Amino acid sequence: MKKDNASIKKEIGKRFKQFREAIGKTQTQLADELKVYQSTITNIEVGKTFPSMKYLYYFHHTCALNVNWLLSNKGEIFITKEEHTSAAASLLECHVSRKDSIYEKYVELMYLMQIPEIEQIILAKLVELKVFAREEINQ
């Protein structure tokens, strides 16, 4: 059964709040740490907006947040040190240096592809681009 965007945001928001409470921070403290308004944290927690990939990346590296848990409720809330360097990130580093400005975009895409609904959209767009490119080449 597919879920609509609003339900997905609410589920992620509830888990984000659970994560915030697990690290012992108030909305205000978290907002100060991220240099955002407190209402940004509230909007994430009530399911009005998705958390930014920049925030997820930050919490993954500073607090060992299991982004897969946050986005899909799979696994535990925190990852172990062994899990911290994922196979995908290790593989990516073979092709793109962390110092390269494009590295963060690849990491963001890897996290997005873990969400089935987003994966479907991205793959559909890639198919559209492939068809478009083929048509352009054949003209």
MARBA-3410 file (N, C-alpha, C, O; in Angstrom, 1 decimal):
139
0.8,-1.2,0.0,0.0,0.0,0.0,0.9,1.2,0.0,1.8,1.4,0.8 ~ 0.6,2.1,-0.9,1.4,3.4,-1.0,0.9,4.4,0.0,-0.4,4.5,0.2 ~ 1.8,5.2,0.5,1.4,6.2,1.4,1.5,7.6,0.7,2.3,7.7,-0.2 ~ 0.6,8.5,1.1,0.7,9.8,0.5,1.8,10.6,1.2,2.3,10.3,2.2 ~ 2.2,11.7,0.5,3.3,12.5,0.9,3.1,13.1,2.3,4.0,13.1,3.1
1.8,13.5,2.7,1.6,14.0,4.0,1.8,13.0,5.1,2.3,13.3,6.1 ~ 1.3,11.7,4.9,1.5,10.7,5.9,3.0,10.4,6.1,3.5,10.2,7.2 ~ 3.8,10.4,5.0,5.2,10.1,5.1,5.9,11.2,5.9,6.7,10.9,6.8 ~ 5.5,12.4,5.6,6.1,13.6,6.4,5.8,13.5,7.8,6.7,13.7,8.7 ~ 4.6,13.1,8.2,4.2,13.0,9.6,4.9,11.9,10.3,5.4,12.0,11.4
5.1,10.7,9.6,5.9,9.6,10.2,7.3,10.0,10.4,7.9,9.7,11.5 ~ 7.9,10.7,9.4,9.3,11.1,9.6,9.4,12.2,10.7,10.4,12.2,11.5 ~ 8.4,13.0,10.7,8.4,14.1,11.8,8.3,13.5,13.2,9.0,14.0,14.1 ~ 7.5,12.5,13.4,7.5,11.8,14.7,8.8,11.2,15.1,9.2,11.3,16.2 ~ 9.4,10.5,14.1,10.7,9.9,14.4,11.8,11.0,14.6,12.7,10.8,15.4
11.7,12.1,13.9,12.7,13.2,14.1,12.5,13.7,15.5,13.6,14.0,16.2 ~ 11.3,13.8,16.0,11.1,14.3,17.4,11.7,13.3,18.4,12.3,13.6,19.3 ~ 11.4,12.0,18.1,12.0,10.9,18.9,13.5,11.0,18.9,14.1,10.8,20.0 ~ 14.1,11.3,17.8,15.6,11.4,17.7,16.0,12.6,18.6,17.0,12.5,19.3 ~ 15.4,13.7,18.4,15.7,15.0,19.1,15.7,14.7,20.6,16.6,15.1,21.4
14.6,14.1,21.1,14.5,13.7,22.5,15.5,12.8,23.0,16.0,12.8,24.1 ~ 15.9,11.8,22.1,16.9,10.8,22.4,18.3,11.4,22.6,19.1,10.9,23.4 ~ 18.5,12.5,21.9,19.8,13.2,22.1,19.7,14.3,23.2,20.7,15.0,23.4 ~ 18.6,14.4,23.8,18.4,15.3,24.9,18.4,16.8,24.6,18.9,17.6,25.4 ~ 17.8,17.1,23.5,17.8,18.6,23.1,16.4,19.1,22.9,15.5,18.3,22.5
16.2,20.3,23.2,14.9,21.0,23.0,14.9,21.4,21.5,15.9,21.4,20.9 ~ 13.7,21.8,21.1,13.6,22.4,19.7,14.5,23.6,19.6,15.2,23.8,18.5 ~ 14.5,24.4,20.6,15.3,25.7,20.5,16.8,25.3,20.5,17.5,26.0,19.7 ~ 17.3,24.4,21.3,18.7,24.0,21.3,19.1,23.5,19.9,20.1,23.8,19.4 ~ 18.2,22.6,19.3,18.5,22.1,18.0,18.5,23.1,16.9,19.4,23.1,16.1
17.6,24.1,17.0,17.5,25.2,16.0,18.8,26.0,16.1,19.3,26.4,15.1 ~ 19.2,26.3,17.3,20.4,27.1,17.5,21.6,26.4,16.9,22.5,27.0,16.3 ~ 21.7,25.1,17.2,22.8,24.3,16.6,22.8,24.3,15.1,23.9,24.3,14.5 ~ 21.7,24.2,14.5,21.6,24.2,13.0,21.5,25.6,12.4,21.6,25.8,11.2 ~ 21.4,26.6,13.3,21.3,28.0,12.8,20.1,28.2,12.0,20.1,28.8,10.9
18.9,27.7,12.5,17.6,27.9,11.9,16.7,28.4,12.9,16.9,28.4,14.1 ~ 15.5,28.8,12.4,14.4,29.2,13.4,13.9,27.9,14.1,13.9,26.8,13.5 ~ 13.4,28.1,15.3,12.8,27.0,16.0,11.6,26.5,15.3,11.3,25.3,15.4 ~ 10.9,27.4,14.6,9.7,26.9,13.8,10.1,25.9,12.7,9.3,25.1,12.3 ~ 11.3,25.9,12.2,11.8,25.0,11.2,11.8,23.6,11.9,11.3,22.6,11.2
12.2,23.5,13.1,12.2,22.2,13.8,10.8,21.7,14.1,10.4,20.6,13.9 ~ 9.9,22.7,14.5,8.5,22.4,14.7,7.9,21.8,13.4,7.1,20.8,13.4 ~ 8.1,22.5,12.3,7.5,22.1,11.0,8.0,20.7,10.6,7.2,20.0,10.0 ~ 9.2,20.3,10.9,9.6,19.0,10.6,8.9,18.0,11.5,8.4,17.0,11.0 ~ 8.8,18.3,12.8,8.3,17.4,13.8,6.8,17.2,13.6,6.2,16.1,13.9
6.1,18.2,13.1,4.6,18.0,12.9,4.3,17.5,11.5,3.1,17.2,11.2 ~ 5.3,17.3,10.7,5.1,16.8,9.3,4.8,17.8,8.3,4.2,17.4,7.2 ~ 5.1,19.0,8.5,4.8,20.0,7.4,5.9,20.0,6.4,5.6,20.2,5.2 ~ 7.1,19.7,6.8,8.3,19.7,5.9,9.2,18.5,6.2,9.2,18.0,7.3 ~ 9.9,18.1,5.2,10.9,17.0,5.3,12.1,17.7,5.9,12.4,18.9,5.7
12.9,17.0,6.7,14.2,17.5,7.2,15.1,17.7,6.0,15.2,16.8,5.1 ~ 15.9,18.7,6.0,16.9,18.9,4.9,17.9,17.8,4.9,18.3,17.3,6.0 ~ 18.4,17.4,3.7,19.4,16.4,3.6,20.7,16.9,4.3,21.5,16.1,4.9 ~ 20.9,18.2,4.3,22.0,18.8,5.0,22.0,18.5,6.5,23.0,18.2,7.1 ~ 20.8,18.6,7.1,20.6,18.3,8.5,20.8,16.8,8.8,21.4,16.4,9.8
20.2,16.0,7.9,20.4,14.5,8.1,21.8,14.1,8.0,22.3,13.3,8.8 ~ 22.6,14.7,7.1,24.0,14.4,6.9,24.7,14.8,8.2,25.6,14.1,8.7 ~ 24.4,16.0,8.7,25.0,16.5,9.9,24.7,15.6,11.1,25.7,15.2,11.8 ~ 23.5,15.2,11.3,23.2,14.4,12.5,23.7,12.9,12.3,24.1,12.3,13.3 ~ 23.8,12.5,11.1,24.4,11.2,10.8,25.9,11.2,11.3,26.3,10.3,11.9
26.6,12.3,11.0,28.0,12.4,11.3,28.3,12.8,12.8,29.3,12.4,13.3 ~ 27.4,13.6,13.3,27.7,14.1,14.7,27.0,13.3,15.8,27.6,13.2,16.9 ~ 25.9,12.7,15.5,25.1,12.0,16.5,24.9,10.5,16.2,24.3,9.8,17.0 ~ 25.5,10.0,15.1,25.3,8.6,14.6,23.8,8.3,14.3,23.4,7.2,14.6 ~ 23.1,9.3,13.9,21.7,9.1,13.5,21.6,8.1,12.3,22.4,8.2,11.3
20.8,7.0,12.4,20.6,6.1,11.3,19.5,6.7,10.4,18.3,6.7,10.7 ~ 20.0,7.3,9.4,19.0,8.0,8.5,18.0,7.1,7.9,16.9,7.5,7.6 ~ 18.4,5.8,7.6,17.5,4.8,7.1,16.3,4.6,8.1,15.2,4.5,7.7 ~ 16.6,4.6,9.4,15.6,4.5,10.4,14.7,5.7,10.4,13.4,5.6,10.3 ~ 15.3,6.9,10.3,14.5,8.1,10.3,13.5,8.2,9.1,12.3,8.5,9.2
14.0,7.8,7.9,13.2,7.9,6.7,12.3,6.7,6.4,11.2,6.9,5.8 ~ 12.7,5.6,6.9,11.8,4.4,6.6,11.5,3.5,7.8,10.8,2.5,7.6 ~ 11.9,3.9,8.9,11.7,3.1,10.2,12.3,1.7,10.1,11.8,0.8,10.7 ~ 13.4,1.6,9.4,14.1,0.3,9.4,15.4,0.5,10.2,16.2,1.4,10.0 ~ 15.7,-0.5,11.0,16.9,-0.5,11.8,16.6,0.2,13.2,15.5,0.4,13.6
17.7,0.6,13.8,17.7,1.2,15.0,17.9,2.7,14.8,18.3,3.2,13.8 ~ 17.6,3.5,15.9,17.7,5.0,15.8,19.1,5.4,15.6,19.4,6.4,14.9 ~ 20.1,4.8,16.2,21.5,5.1,16.1,22.3,4.0,15.4,21.9,2.8,15.6 ~ 23.3,4.3,14.7,24.1,3.3,14.1,25.4,3.1,14.9,25.8,4.0,15.7 ~ 26.0,1.9,14.7,27.2,1.6,15.4,28.4,2.2,14.7,28.2,2.7,13.5
29.6,2.3,15.3,30.7,2.8,14.6,31.0,2.1,13.3,31.4,2.7,12.3 ~ 30.8,0.7,13.3,31.1,-0.1,12.2,30.2,0.3,11.0,30.6,0.3,9.9 ~ 28.9,0.6,11.3,28.0,1.0,10.3,28.1,2.4,9.8,27.7,2.8,8.8 ~ 28.8,3.2,10.6,29.0,4.6,10.4,29.5,4.9,9.0,29.1,5.8,8.3 ~ 30.5,4.1,8.6,31.0,4.3,7.2,30.4,3.2,6.4,30.8,2.1,6.4
29.4,3.6,5.7,28.6,2.6,4.9,29.4,2.2,3.7,30.3,2.8,3.2 ~ 29.0,1.0,3.2,29.6,0.5,2.0,29.4,1.4,0.8,30.3,1.6,0.0 ~ 28.3,2.0,0.7,28.0,2.9,-0.4,28.9,4.2,-0.3,29.5,4.6,-1.3 ~ 29.1,4.7,0.9,30.0,5.9,1.0,31.4,5.5,0.7,32.1,6.2,0.1 ~ 31.8,4.3,1.1,33.2,3.8,0.8,33.4,3.7,-0.7,34.4,4.0,-1.2
32.4,3.1,-1.3,32.4,2.9,-2.8,32.5,4.3,-3.4,33.2,4.5,-4.4 ~ 31.7,5.2,-3.0,31.7,6.5,-3.6,33.0,7.2,-3.5,33.5,7.9,-4.4 ~ 33.7,7.0,-2.3,35.0,7.7,-2.1,36.0,7.1,-3.1,37.0,7.8,-3.4 ~ 35.8,6.0,-3.6,36.7,5.4,-4.7,36.6,6.2,-5.9,37.6,6.3,-6.7 ~ 35.5,6.9,-6.2,35.2,7.6,-7.4,35.3,9.1,-7.3,35.6,9.8,-8.2
34.9,9.6,-6.1,34.8,11.0,-5.9,35.4,11.3,-4.5,35.1,10.7,-3.5 ~ 36.3,12.3,-4.5,37.0,12.7,-3.3,36.0,13.4,-2.4,35.2,14.2,-2.9 ~ 36.1,13.3,-1.1,35.3,14.0,-0.1,35.5,15.5,-0.3,34.6,16.3,0.0 ~ 36.7,15.9,-0.8,37.0,17.3,-1.0,36.3,17.9,-2.2,36.2,19.1,-2.4 ~ 35.9,17.0,-3.1,35.2,17.4,-4.4,33.8,18.0,-4.0,33.1,17.5,-3.2
33.5,19.2,-4.6,32.2,19.8,-4.3,31.0,19.0,-4.6,29.9,19.2,-4.0 ~ 31.1,18.0,-5.5,30.0,17.2,-5.9,29.8,16.1,-4.9,28.7,15.4,-5.0 ~ 30.7,15.8,-4.1,30.6,14.6,-3.1,29.3,14.7,-2.3,28.6,13.7,-2.2 ~ 29.0,15.8,-1.7,27.8,15.9,-0.9,26.5,15.7,-1.7,25.6,15.1,-1.2 ~ 26.5,16.1,-2.9,25.3,15.8,-3.8,25.2,14.3,-4.0,24.0,13.8,-4.1
26.3,13.6,-4.2,26.2,12.2,-4.4,25.7,11.5,-3.1,24.8,10.6,-3.1 ~ 26.2,11.9,-2.0,25.7,11.4,-0.7,24.2,11.7,-0.5,23.5,10.8,-0.1 ~ 23.8,12.9,-0.8,22.4,13.2,-0.7,21.6,12.3,-1.6,20.5,11.8,-1.1 ~ 22.0,12.1,-2.8,21.3,11.2,-3.7,21.2,9.8,-3.2,20.2,9.1,-3.3 ~ 22.3,9.3,-2.6,22.3,7.9,-2.0,21.2,7.8,-0.9,20.5,6.8,-0.8
21.1,8.8,0.0,20.1,8.8,1.0,18.7,8.9,0.5,17.8,8.2,0.9 ~ 18.5,9.7,-0.5,17.2,9.9,-1.1,16.8,8.6,-1.8,15.6,8.2,-1.7 ~ 17.7,7.9,-2.4,17.4,6.6,-3.1,16.9,5.5,-2.1,16.4,4.5,-2.5 ~ 17.2,5.7,-0.8,16.7,4.7,0.2,15.2,4.8,0.5,14.7,3.9,1.1 ~ 14.6,5.9,0.1,13.2,6.1,0.3,12.5,5.6,-1.0,12.6,6.2,-2.1
11.7,4.5,-0.9,11.1,3.9,-2.1,10.3,4.9,-3.0,10.5,4.8,-4.2 ~ 9.6,5.8,-2.4,8.8,6.7,-3.2,9.7,7.7,-4.0,9.5,8.0,-5.2 ~ 10.7,8.1,-3.3,11.7,9.0,-4.0,12.5,8.3,-5.0,12.8,8.8,-6.1 ~ 12.9,7.1,-4.7,13.6,6.2,-5.7,12.8,6.1,-7.0,13.3,6.2,-8.1 ~ 11.5,5.8,-6.8,10.6,5.7,-8.0,10.6,6.9,-8.8,10.6,6.9,-10.1
10.5,8.1,-8.2,10.5,9.4,-8.9,11.8,9.6,-9.6,11.8,10.0,-10.8 ~ 12.9,9.4,-8.9,14.2,9.6,-9.5,14.4,8.7,-10.7,14.9,9.1,-11.8 ~ 14.1,7.4,-10.6,14.2,6.4,-11.7,13.3,6.8,-12.9,13.8,6.7,-14.0 ~ 12.1,7.2,-12.6,11.2,7.7,-13.7,11.8,8.9,-14.4,11.7,8.9,-15.6 ~ 12.4,9.8,-13.7,13.0,11.0,-14.3,14.2,10.6,-15.2,14.4,11.1,-16.3
15.0,9.6,-14.7,16.1,9.1,-15.5,15.7,8.5,-16.8,16.3,8.7,-17.8 ~ 14.6,7.7,-16.7,14.0,7.1,-17.9,13.6,8.2,-18.9,13.8,8.1,-20.1 ~ 12.9,9.2,-18.4,12.5,10.3,-19.2,13.7,11.0,-19.9,13.6,11.3,-21.1 ~ 14.7,11.2,-19.1,15.9,11.8,-19.7,16.6,11.0,-20.8,17.1,11.5,-21.8 ~ 16.6,9.7,-20.5,17.1,8.7,-21.5,16.4,8.8,-22.8,17.0,8.9,-23.9
15.0,8.8,-22.7,14.2,8.9,-23.9,14.5,10.2,-24.6,14.6,10.2,-25.8 ~ 14.5,11.3,-23.9,14.7,12.6,-24.4,16.1,12.7,-25.1,16.2,13.2,-26.3 ~ 17.1,12.1,-24.5,18.5,12.1,-25.0,18.5,11.3,-26.3,19.1,11.7,-27.3 ~ 17.8,10.2,-26.3,17.8,9.3,-27.5,17.2,10.1,-28.7,17.6,10.0,-29.8 ~ 16.0,10.8,-28.4,15.3,11.5,-29.4,16.2,12.6,-30.0,16.2,12.9,-31.2
16.9,13.3,-29.1,17.8,14.4,-29.5,19.0,13.9,-30.4,19.3,14.5,-31.4 ~ 19.5,12.7,-30.0,20.6,12.2,-30.8,20.1,11.7,-32.2,20.9,11.9,-33.1 ~ 18.9,11.2,-32.2,18.4,10.6,-33.5,17.9,11.7,-34.5,17.7,11.4,-35.6 ~ 17.8,12.9,-34.0,17.3,14.0,-34.9,18.4,14.6,-35.7,18.2,15.5,-36.5
END
